[in-house]
Amino acid sequence: MEVTTTQRSNKALAWLRLCFFIIVPIGLLALPSDFFDNGKPMCVSVLLFDLECYGCGMTRAMMHLIHFEFLDAYYFNPLSFLVFPLLAWLWLR
């Protein structure tokens, strides 16, 4: 049976996705937990209106959560304790 180019590209895409889903968590764990703590905010509501939205601090909170720093995660965004299990479930799915 002959393998078509579509089948090859689908197989290559599946391997790329698998590598992405393995490398990204390892890369985030390798970074220090305070890697994203400094710098200017990138949230549109902060930049335009100087108001924090419900998602502000979520990236920093997630980094602290994956490093088991729960108090720091709560400081940056208390909703991260709801979002993290959902993201983990979606990532594993």
Secondary structure, DSSP 4 states (H G I P E B T S, - for coil): -PPPHHHHHHHHHHHHHHHHHHHHHHHHHHS-TTTTSSS----HHHHHHS---TTTTHHHHHHHHHTT-HHHHHHH-TTHHHHHHHHHHHHH-
